[in-house]
Structures are given as C-alpha cells and as structure tokens.
C-alpha cells in the first residue's frame, strides 16, 4: 500500500499513532515536524522515519497530514500551512488533514483556512494508543472516498480500536474516552491505596489493582453483559462486595464519575466556541 504520512507535532499522541503506522506502512513513508526539532529527530530515529524542515514541507509531501498539536496552537499552524494546502488542491491532489485538536470542528478548520473544500478528518484518540490499546473515534468530511478512509483506518487500527461516528458526537467522545484514561488511572491508584491501607505492600497492591481493572474490563467486553449485571454477580447478600459498593454510593461514586465526563465534555465545547464558525468573512482564496 503506497501512502505518505506527515505528522505535525511529535508529542505523546502523535508518537503513539506514528508508532502504530510504522507497522503498517514502514518508517520510510512517515515524516515528522515539530517546533522542538530535536524532539522530532529523536522520535524519527526511533521509528526509522524522516524529519521535514517545516510544516509547509510536510503539507507539500504528505498524503495524510496529521495535526498532532494542542487546540490553542492549531490556528497558528493552519495559518502557516494555508498556502501549501491551496497549492496541493490546485494540483488535484489535495492533502488530507487529520486533526486531533479537541473542540475544533471540520467547519472551523476549513474556516480558519478559508478553504471550504479542504478534506479534513477529525479523530479523537486516547493515550492507551501508546500500547496499541487506544480508542479512536473518527469523523470525515464528505470529500474523502471510502478507499481513502479505509486506508487511514487501517493505519489508525494499529494503535487500537477505530470507530466512525457523526462529528456532532466527538465532544462527548473527548469527555469519555479522550479524558477517561486519567479517571481510570485515579481509580487504579485509589484502589491500590485501599490495598495498602488494608496491609498489602505498595507493589503488590498496585499489581492486584491493575489486574483487577484489566480483568473487569475484559469481562464486560467478552461476555457482552451489562456492567450492572456483572456487579450483581459479585455482590453476595450481606457480603464484602456489597459493603464496598455501599461505601462507594455514600461517596456519590457514580455521580462523581459522570460529572467528570461532563466537565471534560463541556471544556471541549468551550474550546470549540473559540474557533471560527465559517469562512464568509475571509477573502476567497487568501
């Protein structure tokens, strides 16, 4: 499969996705660029990839151009590459932008570029992609055909599960699976702390907590049963588990977790509100 990927940004998420891509297309078909050039150089050496001297060169060479930058940085990056994207579009071989910036819609990215037909894919990956266990949501503009989407999905699938959905759901995904790993890490840490409180050594408590979370997640996925049903299977009348569940409920555990997802979702919406909504105010072609 012939494909070229340019990744603007070499932080954790960009590195995770490029690490997966290497196994599909080979490092020779991947190039990186970053404001921190030494950082990109180190990652490129690890992947067997190359480094582009500028973001403009990344757009000129890449078929899929990943925007692995923070939402607050995205406007300056888009301003820098606008001209190169217009040049590519004029040749009939438009580069496909693949953005993972929370809150920035496809329409907002096009508005910032003043390129209403620029092919854009929005993705929301999460950090477990670093160990090929990520959850990656994907929404694409209509210019992308099924063949191009399938090629991109194949690359992304090396980092975890890929799911297409309507773009309007991506902010919710950001709050759930995008931010969710941090909430799970807190739970694992708290679970281990409970084990230490009960007398286990720190290393044993953490090992048991990690495997317990892994096993419980596998039970939900492999059995297809509702988590509530699986919880009831463990909760014997008058037993230890139901006593622990009661303690969690007294602490509003479920409501607190729901509130955390909601807070992350609302923050994603706030980031989106700072982005432009359309390109009507810009001069055409500029």
C-alpha positions as CSV (number, residue, x, y, z in Angstrom):
1,X,0.0,0.0,0.0
2,X,1.5,3.3,-1.1
3,X,0.9,6.1,1.4
4,X,2.8,9.0,2.9
5,X,2.1,10.4,6.3
6,X,3.4,13.7,7.6
7,X,2.8,14.4,11.3
8,X,3.0,17.9,12.6
9,X,3.8,17.5,16.3
10,X,5.7,14.7,18.0
11,X,4.1,14.6,21.4
12,X,2.5,11.6,23.1
13,X,-0.4,11.2,20.8
14,X,1.4,11.9,17.6
15,X,4.2,9.5,18.6
16,X,1.6,6.8,19.5
17,X,-0.1,6.9,16.2
18,X,3.1,7.1,14.2
19,X,4.4,4.1,16.2
20,X,1.4,2.1,15.1
21,X,1.7,3.4,11.5
22,X,5.2,2.1,11.2
23,X,4.0,-1.5,11.4
24,X,1.6,-0.8,8.5
25,X,3.4,1.4,6.0
26,X,7.0,1.4,7.2
27,X,9.0,4.3,8.7
28,X,10.2,5.3,5.2
29,X,6.7,6.5,4.4
30,X,6.5,8.7,7.6
31,X,8.0,12.1,8.3
32,X,7.7,14.4,11.3
33,X,7.9,18.1,12.0
34,X,7.8,19.9,15.4
35,X,8.6,23.3,16.8
36,X,11.0,21.3,19.0
37,X,13.2,19.9,16.2
38,X,15.5,17.7,18.4
39,X,12.4,16.0,19.9
40,X,11.1,15.2,16.4
41,X,14.6,14.0,15.4
42,X,14.7,11.6,18.3
43,X,11.3,10.1,17.5
44,X,12.1,9.9,13.8
45,X,15.3,7.9,14.6
46,X,13.3,5.5,16.7
47,X,10.7,5.0,14.0
48,X,13.0,4.9,11.1
49,X,11.2,7.9,9.8
50,X,12.5,11.3,8.5
51,X,12.1,14.9,9.6
52,X,10.7,17.7,7.5
53,X,12.3,21.1,7.9
54,X,9.0,22.9,8.1
55,X,5.2,22.4,8.4
56,X,4.9,23.7,4.8
57,X,7.1,20.9,3.5
58,X,5.0,18.4,5.5
59,X,1.9,19.6,3.6
60,X,3.7,19.5,0.2
61,X,4.9,15.9,0.7
62,X,2.3,14.2,2.8
63,X,-0.9,12.5,1.6
64,X,-2.3,12.4,5.1
65,X,-1.1,15.3,7.3
66,X,-1.7,14.7,11.0
67,X,-2.2,17.8,13.1
68,X,-1.0,16.5,16.5
69,X,-0.9,19.8,18.2
70,X,-2.9,21.4,21.0
71,X,-6.1,23.3,20.2
72,X,-4.6,26.6,21.3
73,X,-1.7,26.1,18.8
74,X,-3.8,25.0,15.9
75,X,-4.7,28.5,14.5
76,X,-1.0,29.4,14.0
77,X,-0.3,26.0,12.4
78,X,-3.2,26.4,10.0
79,X,-2.2,29.9,9.1
80,X,1.3,28.6,8.3
81,X,0.2,25.8,6.0
82,X,-2.8,27.5,4.3
83,X,-0.8,28.4,1.2
84,X,0.7,25.0,0.8
85,X,-2.8,23.4,1.1
86,X,-4.1,25.7,-1.6
87,X,-1.2,24.7,-3.9
88,X,-2.0,21.0,-3.3
89,X,-5.6,21.5,-4.0
90,X,-4.8,23.3,-7.3
91,X,-2.9,20.2,-8.5
92,X,-5.9,18.0,-8.0
93,X,-4.1,16.0,-5.2
94,X,-5.3,17.7,-2.1
95,X,-3.6,16.7,1.2
96,X,-5.9,15.2,3.8
97,X,-5.7,16.9,7.2
98,X,-6.2,14.6,10.1
99,X,-6.8,16.7,13.2
100,X,-6.9,15.5,16.8
101,X,-7.4,19.0,18.3
102,X,-10.3,18.9,20.8
103,X,-13.2,21.2,20.1
104,X,-12.1,22.2,16.6
105,X,-14.8,21.1,14.1
106,X,-14.2,20.3,10.4
107,X,-16.1,23.5,9.6
108,X,-13.9,25.5,12.0
109,X,-10.7,24.2,10.5
110,X,-11.9,25.0,7.0
111,X,-13.0,28.5,8.1
112,X,-9.6,29.2,9.6
113,X,-8.0,28.1,6.3
114,X,-10.6,29.8,4.1
115,X,-10.6,26.6,2.0
116,X,-14.2,25.4,2.1
117,X,-13.5,22.1,0.2
118,X,-10.3,21.1,2.1
119,X,-10.6,17.4,3.0
120,X,-10.5,17.0,6.8
121,X,-10.7,14.1,9.1
122,X,-11.2,14.6,12.8
123,X,-10.1,11.9,15.2
124,X,-10.1,11.6,19.0
125,X,-7.6,9.1,20.2
126,X,-6.5,8.4,23.7
127,X,-3.2,7.6,25.4
128,X,-3.6,3.8,25.5
129,X,-2.8,4.1,21.8
130,X,0.8,4.1,23.1
131,X,0.4,0.4,23.9
132,X,-1.9,-0.3,20.9
133,X,-5.0,-0.3,23.1
134,X,-6.4,3.0,22.2
135,X,-9.9,4.0,21.4
136,X,-10.0,6.2,18.3
137,X,-13.2,8.0,17.1
138,X,-13.2,9.3,13.5
139,X,-15.4,11.6,11.5
140,X,-14.6,12.8,8.0
141,X,-15.7,15.5,5.5
142,X,-17.6,14.2,2.5
143,X,-14.7,14.7,0.1
144,X,-13.0,11.6,1.3
145,X,-14.0,8.5,-0.5
146,X,-14.3,5.1,1.0
147,X,-10.9,4.0,-0.3
148,X,-9.1,6.9,1.4
149,X,-11.0,6.4,4.7
150,X,-10.2,2.7,4.6
151,X,-6.5,3.4,4.1
152,X,-6.5,5.8,7.0
153,X,-8.5,3.4,9.3
154,X,-6.0,0.6,8.6
155,X,-3.2,2.8,9.8
156,X,-5.1,4.0,12.9
157,X,-6.2,0.5,13.8
158,X,-2.5,-0.4,14.6
159,X,-2.9,1.8,17.7
160,X,-6.3,0.4,18.8
161,X,-10.0,0.3,18.0
162,X,-11.3,2.7,15.4
163,X,-14.9,3.7,15.3
164,X,-16.6,6.0,12.7
165,X,-19.3,8.3,14.0
166,X,-21.1,11.5,13.3
167,X,-18.9,14.5,14.1
168,X,-21.5,16.0,16.5
169,X,-20.6,13.2,19.0
170,X,-16.9,13.9,19.1
171,X,-17.1,16.3,22.0
172,X,-18.8,13.6,24.0
173,X,-16.1,11.2,23.0
174,X,-13.5,13.7,24.2
175,X,-15.1,13.7,27.6
176,X,-15.4,9.9,27.8
177,X,-12.6,8.1,26.1
178,X,-10.3,11.1,25.4
179,X,-10.1,12.1,29.1
180,X,-11.3,8.9,30.6
181,X,-7.9,7.2,30.9
182,X,-6.9,9.8,33.5
183,X,-10.0,9.0,35.5
184,X,-9.2,5.3,35.4
185,X,-5.6,5.9,36.5
186,X,-7.0,7.8,39.5
187,X,-9.3,4.8,40.3
188,X,-6.4,2.3,40.0
189,X,-4.3,4.5,42.3
190,X,-7.1,4.8,44.8
191,X,-7.8,1.0,44.6
192,X,-4.1,0.3,45.3
193,X,-4.1,2.8,48.2
194,X,-7.0,0.9,49.7
195,X,-5.0,-2.3,49.4
196,X,-2.1,-0.6,51.2
197,X,-4.5,0.6,53.9
198,X,-5.6,-3.0,54.4
199,X,-2.0,-4.1,54.8
200,X,-0.6,-5.1,51.4
201,X,2.7,-3.8,50.2
202,X,2.6,-1.0,47.6
203,X,3.9,-3.1,44.7
204,X,1.5,-6.0,45.5
205,X,-1.5,-3.6,45.9
206,X,-0.8,-1.9,42.6
207,X,-0.3,-5.2,40.7
208,X,-3.6,-6.5,42.1
209,X,-5.4,-3.3,41.3
210,X,-4.1,-3.2,37.7
211,X,-5.1,-6.8,37.0
212,X,-8.5,-6.3,38.6
213,X,-9.3,-3.4,36.3
214,X,-7.9,-5.3,33.3
215,X,-10.0,-8.4,34.1
216,X,-13.1,-6.5,34.9
217,X,-12.9,-4.6,31.5
218,X,-12.3,-7.9,29.7
219,X,-15.4,-9.4,31.4
220,X,-17.6,-6.6,30.1
221,X,-16.2,-6.8,26.6
222,X,-16.0,-10.6,26.3
223,X,-19.3,-11.5,27.9
224,X,-21.4,-8.7,26.5
225,X,-23.2,-8.4,29.8
226,X,-24.2,-5.1,31.3
227,X,-21.8,-3.9,34.0
228,X,-24.6,-3.7,36.5
229,X,-25.3,-7.4,35.9
230,X,-21.7,-8.3,36.4
231,X,-21.6,-6.2,39.6
232,X,-24.5,-8.1,40.9
233,X,-22.8,-11.4,40.2
234,X,-20.0,-10.4,42.7
235,X,-22.3,-8.9,45.3
236,X,-23.4,-11.7,47.6
237,X,-26.2,-10.8,50.2
238,X,-24.5,-9.3,53.3
239,X,-21.1,-9.9,51.8
240,X,-17.9,-7.9,51.4
241,X,-18.5,-6.6,48.0
242,X,-21.9,-5.1,48.7
243,X,-20.4,-3.4,51.7
244,X,-17.8,-1.8,49.5
245,X,-20.4,-0.8,46.9
246,X,-22.5,0.9,49.7
247,X,-19.4,2.9,50.7
248,X,-18.9,4.0,47.1
249,X,-22.5,5.1,46.8
250,X,-22.2,7.1,50.0
251,X,-19.4,8.9,48.3
252,X,-21.5,9.5,45.2
253,X,-19.1,7.5,43.1
254,X,-21.2,7.1,40.0
255,X,-22.4,10.7,40.1
256,X,-18.9,12.0,40.5
257,X,-17.6,10.0,37.6
258,X,-20.5,11.2,35.4
259,X,-19.7,14.7,36.5
260,X,-16.0,14.3,35.5
261,X,-17.0,13.2,32.0
262,X,-19.5,16.0,31.7
263,X,-16.9,18.6,32.8
264,X,-14.4,17.3,30.2
265,X,-17.2,17.3,27.5
266,X,-18.1,20.9,28.4
267,X,-14.5,22.0,28.2
268,X,-14.3,20.5,24.7
269,X,-17.3,22.6,23.8
270,X,-15.7,25.7,25.2
271,X,-12.6,25.1,23.1
272,X,-14.8,24.7,20.0
273,X,-16.6,28.0,20.7
274,X,-13.3,29.8,20.4
275,X,-12.8,28.5,16.9
276,X,-14.3,30.3,13.8
277,X,-17.6,29.0,12.5
278,X,-17.4,29.8,8.8
279,X,-15.2,31.4,6.3
280,X,-17.6,34.0,4.9
281,X,-15.6,36.9,6.5
282,X,-12.3,36.0,4.8
283,X,-11.3,36.9,1.3
284,X,-11.8,34.0,-1.1
285,X,-8.6,32.1,-1.8
286,X,-6.4,34.0,0.7
